[in-house]
Amino acid sequence: MTQYPATALLLAAGRGERMRPLTDSCPKPLLQVQGKPLLQWHLEALARAGCDGAVINTAWLGEQIEARFGSQFDARPSTIAAITNTTTASITATAASIALRYSHEGRDFGGALETAGGIVRALPLLTDVFWVAAGDVFAPDFVFAPEAVARFKASAQLAHLWLVPNPDHNPGGDFGLSAQGLALNLPKPAPGAAAPPRYTFSTIALYKRAFFEAAWCAIPAGNPAGVQAPLAPMLRAAMDAGLVSAALYTGRWTDVGTPERLQQLNSDPRQQP
């Protein structure tokens, strides 16, 4: 098997305020969805694609996440096959295990560093091109395809986002999508006004290290001071420069942001593996 060309950063540092009281004693990425921790769905998908290295950032109750997954995620082919109903031939392409490392923002700085701050903190542990996915998103059909990594690596883009049709809780969407596959920083339309469609950012994306270096990001690599910084302003600036591409993903996807959404996921037979 060819070595997988990217690592992944799974974002698991948030407090999950809207999920309280469930997250008072359990970090949101460890909440059970269809019988397994939410974060495990991403790990299994990465293993199916052949990825053998990931970083998990933590803050709120982060010690529980490391205690649950340790330094190695066991991606046994028998487990993968049971989940995906893949053939024996295709199972041989999966990673035998995923080496896990942690960026403990809560331990090091007393709290989460927001998305850009957290990515820059973990940057020394990541490859030049890497995946980022939020650990509180359920997307069991998403494929972390090495071909997508190769196409992005060969492009001039700094980021590639997967957008989804707008859920009920975000009807106005986040970004537009051009016919040429570029993500667009479209303003929110006035009520009743005609406007190009906007889609919701799935939180799943590929990034290049260059996007988090001096030309675009003022935080030094490794974020030694623990600077808190959001990602959206950086993405919008890069979109305005034509340096962010995007694709529409129409598989199963849920932002598990409230107890009601979690309950719906666990009671909906269409979400079963």
PLY file of the C-alpha trace (Angstrom):
ply
format ascii 1.0
element vertex 273
property float x
property float y
property float z
element edge 272
property int vertex1
property int vertex2
end_header
0.00 0.00 0.00
1.29 3.45 -0.93
1.88 5.66 2.09
-1.11 7.90 2.68
-0.15 11.47 1.69
-1.64 13.47 4.58
-2.29 13.55 8.29
-5.55 14.69 9.85
-6.43 17.09 12.65
-9.68 16.29 14.47
-11.05 19.24 16.39
-12.25 18.14 19.82
-11.55 21.11 22.09
-14.97 22.75 22.34
-17.02 23.01 25.54
-20.30 22.02 23.91
-22.39 24.57 25.81
-25.54 23.87 23.80
-25.22 20.16 24.62
-25.41 20.69 28.36
-26.09 18.88 30.63
-24.77 15.99 28.51
-21.36 17.64 28.17
-21.01 18.61 31.83
-19.23 15.31 32.47
-18.50 14.01 28.94
-16.73 15.86 26.10
-19.01 16.16 23.08
-16.80 14.03 20.75
-17.30 11.07 23.11
-21.10 11.23 23.08
-22.53 8.05 21.61
-23.96 8.11 18.08
-25.35 4.82 16.80
-23.44 2.91 19.46
-19.99 4.45 19.29
-18.27 7.72 20.22
-18.93 10.47 17.71
-15.21 11.03 17.10
-14.73 7.35 16.26
-16.72 7.71 13.05
-14.05 10.04 11.63
-11.26 7.73 12.78
-12.87 4.76 11.07
-13.37 6.74 7.86
-9.72 7.84 7.91
-8.63 4.23 8.42
-10.77 3.07 5.50
-8.99 5.61 3.30
-5.57 4.38 4.43
-4.62 7.30 6.68
-2.22 6.18 9.41
-1.69 9.38 11.44
-3.97 11.89 13.15
-3.80 14.64 15.75
-6.66 15.38 18.15
-6.83 18.78 19.84
-8.53 18.92 23.22
-9.53 21.34 25.95
-12.75 20.61 27.86
-12.37 17.20 29.58
-9.61 16.41 27.13
-8.08 13.78 29.38
-11.15 11.63 28.76
-10.54 11.70 25.00
-6.93 10.59 25.32
-7.93 7.94 27.85
-10.55 6.60 25.42
-8.41 6.44 22.27
-4.82 6.35 23.56
-1.86 6.60 21.20
-3.12 4.15 18.60
-6.56 3.68 17.07
-7.08 0.03 16.24
-8.40 -0.13 12.70
-8.80 -3.88 12.44
-10.07 -4.97 9.03
-12.77 -7.12 10.63
-14.17 -4.06 12.37
-14.00 -1.94 9.24
-15.68 -4.67 7.20
-18.54 -4.97 9.65
-19.13 -1.24 9.43
-18.88 -0.78 5.67
-19.76 -4.21 4.24
-16.63 -3.94 2.11
-15.09 -6.90 0.36
-11.95 -8.63 1.59
-10.03 -7.21 -1.37
-10.90 -3.62 -0.52
-10.14 -4.10 3.17
-6.46 -4.57 2.37
-6.29 -0.88 1.45
-7.16 0.27 4.96
-4.63 1.41 7.51
-3.90 -1.27 10.10
-3.96 1.41 12.77
-3.82 5.16 13.14
-1.09 6.68 15.29
-2.67 9.36 17.46
-1.07 12.45 18.93
-2.70 15.16 21.00
-2.60 18.93 21.21
-3.88 19.61 24.73
-4.95 23.26 24.59
-6.80 23.06 27.88
-3.81 21.66 29.74
-1.34 24.06 28.12
-3.39 27.27 28.05
-6.45 26.73 30.20
-8.95 26.56 27.34
-9.61 26.14 23.63
-7.74 28.34 21.15
-10.57 28.54 18.56
-10.18 26.92 15.17
-7.27 28.85 13.61
-5.43 29.10 16.91
-5.84 25.36 17.44
-4.67 24.47 13.95
-1.54 26.61 14.26
-0.84 25.07 17.66
-0.93 21.59 16.10
0.92 22.61 12.92
4.31 21.11 13.90
2.60 17.70 14.17
0.98 17.86 10.71
2.11 17.23 7.15
2.39 20.00 4.54
-1.13 19.09 3.35
-3.60 17.90 5.97
-7.24 17.24 6.67
-9.22 19.06 9.34
-12.60 17.86 10.57
-14.68 18.84 13.57
-15.07 16.02 16.06
-18.71 16.89 16.71
-19.90 16.34 13.12
-21.46 13.05 12.02
-20.56 12.29 8.38
-20.27 8.50 8.12
-20.31 8.43 4.31
-17.51 10.93 3.78
-14.41 9.53 2.06
-11.02 11.00 3.02
-9.76 10.04 -0.41
-6.02 10.14 -1.15
-6.94 11.21 -4.70
-8.53 14.36 -3.26
-5.30 15.07 -1.38
-3.25 14.62 -4.56
-5.49 16.94 -6.60
-5.40 19.61 -3.93
-1.65 19.31 -3.45
-1.14 19.89 -7.19
-3.45 22.92 -7.26
-2.73 26.57 -6.49
-5.35 26.65 -3.75
-4.60 27.10 -0.05
-7.75 25.35 1.17
-10.42 23.03 -0.19
-13.76 22.90 1.62
-16.63 20.47 1.50
-19.97 22.28 1.63
-23.35 20.72 2.43
-26.98 21.65 1.72
-28.16 24.03 4.41
-29.61 22.36 7.52
-32.63 23.81 9.30
-30.44 25.53 11.89
-28.40 27.39 9.24
-30.83 28.22 6.42
-28.76 31.09 5.01
-25.62 29.02 4.57
-22.00 30.16 4.87
-20.31 30.30 1.46
-21.12 30.25 -2.23
-19.79 27.84 -4.85
-18.80 28.91 -8.35
-19.20 26.83 -11.49
-15.40 26.61 -11.56
-15.30 25.02 -8.10
-14.20 28.05 -6.10
-15.62 28.87 -2.68
-17.19 32.33 -2.68
-17.36 34.89 0.09
-20.92 35.98 -0.66
-22.68 38.54 1.53
-25.89 37.48 3.19
-28.77 38.64 0.97
-31.33 41.14 2.13
-34.68 39.59 3.09
-36.63 38.72 -0.04
-33.80 39.62 -2.40
-32.66 37.22 -5.13
-29.12 35.99 -4.57
-26.78 33.16 -5.59
-27.14 30.07 -3.39
-25.01 29.72 -0.30
-24.12 26.42 1.34
-23.06 25.39 4.83
-19.42 24.60 5.57
-19.29 20.96 6.67
-16.12 21.69 8.74
-14.33 19.01 6.66
-11.49 20.48 4.61
-7.99 20.13 3.26
-5.42 22.82 4.02
-1.85 23.62 3.06
0.65 24.61 5.70
1.30 27.81 3.73
-2.18 29.04 4.64
-1.12 29.22 8.29
2.20 30.96 7.68
3.07 34.65 7.70
1.37 35.79 4.48
-2.05 34.76 5.79
-1.67 34.14 9.51
0.18 36.28 12.05
0.44 33.51 14.68
3.87 31.82 14.83
3.93 28.09 14.05
3.11 26.11 17.15
1.22 29.08 18.63
3.56 29.25 21.64
1.60 32.08 23.27
-1.73 30.29 22.96
-3.38 32.96 20.81
-7.10 32.45 20.28
-8.10 33.05 16.66
-11.09 32.14 14.48
-10.68 30.57 11.05
-13.58 32.18 9.14
-11.90 35.60 8.57
-8.83 33.89 7.10
-10.97 31.75 4.80
-12.98 34.75 3.60
-9.81 36.70 2.79
-8.37 33.75 0.86
-11.69 33.31 -0.99
-11.55 36.94 -2.07
-8.12 36.16 -3.54
-9.47 33.09 -5.38
-7.40 30.67 -3.32
-10.10 28.46 -1.79
-11.79 25.71 -3.76
-14.85 23.73 -2.69
-17.11 20.81 -3.53
-20.67 19.96 -2.56
-21.06 16.89 -0.33
-24.54 15.35 -0.25
-23.99 12.30 1.95
-25.25 11.96 5.50
-24.11 14.92 7.60
-25.22 16.31 10.95
-23.76 19.00 13.15
-24.46 17.36 16.50
-24.96 20.67 18.26
-27.93 20.04 20.55
-29.34 17.15 22.60
-32.33 17.10 20.25
-30.13 16.49 17.19
-28.27 13.76 19.04
-31.54 12.07 19.96
-32.77 12.29 16.37
-29.56 10.70 15.09
-29.82 7.81 17.51
-33.51 7.17 16.82
-33.37 7.45 13.02
-32.91 4.01 11.35
-31.48 5.74 8.25
-28.40 6.65 10.30
-27.53 3.08 11.21
-24.31 1.66 9.77
0 1
1 2
2 3
3 4
4 5
5 6
6 7
7 8
8 9
9 10
10 11
11 12
12 13
13 14
14 15
15 16
16 17
17 18
18 19
19 20
20 21
21 22
22 23
23 24
24 25
25 26
26 27
27 28
28 29
29 30
30 31
31 32
32 33
33 34
34 35
35 36
36 37
37 38
38 39
39 40
40 41
41 42
42 43
43 44
44 45
45 46
46 47
47 48
48 49
49 50
50 51
51 52
52 53
53 54
54 55
55 56
56 57
57 58
58 59
59 60
60 61
61 62
62 63
63 64
64 65
65 66
66 67
67 68
68 69
69 70
70 71
71 72
72 73
73 74
74 75
75 76
76 77
77 78
78 79
79 80
80 81
81 82
82 83
83 84
84 85
85 86
86 87
87 88
88 89
89 90
90 91
91 92
92 93
93 94
94 95
95 96
96 97
97 98
98 99
99 100
100 101
101 102
102 103
103 104
104 105
105 106
106 107
107 108
108 109
109 110
110 111
111 112
112 113
113 114
114 115
115 116
116 117
117 118
118 119
119 120
120 121
121 122
122 123
123 124
124 125
125 126
126 127
127 128
128 129
129 130
130 131
131 132
132 133
133 134
134 135
135 136
136 137
137 138
138 139
139 140
140 141
141 142
142 143
143 144
144 145
145 146
146 147
147 148
148 149
149 150
150 151
151 152
152 153
153 154
154 155
155 156
156 157
157 158
158 159
159 160
160 161
161 162
162 163
163 164
164 165
165 166
166 167
167 168
168 169
169 170
170 171
171 172
172 173
173 174
174 175
175 176
176 177
177 178
178 179
179 180
180 181
181 182
182 183
183 184
184 185
185 186
186 187
187 188
188 189
189 190
190 191
191 192
192 193
193 194
194 195
195 196
196 197
197 198
198 199
199 200
200 201
201 202
202 203
203 204
204 205
205 206
206 207
207 208
208 209
209 210
210 211
211 212
212 213
213 214
214 215
215 216
216 217
217 218
218 219
219 220
220 221
221 222
222 223
223 224
224 225
225 226
226 227
227 228
228 229
229 230
230 231
231 232
232 233
233 234
234 235
235 236
236 237
237 238
238 239
239 240
240 241
241 242
242 243
243 244
244 245
245 246
246 247
247 248
248 249
249 250
250 251
251 252
252 253
253 254
254 255
255 256
256 257
257 258
258 259
259 260
260 261
261 262
262 263
263 264
264 265
265 266
266 267
267 268
268 269
269 270
270 271
271 272
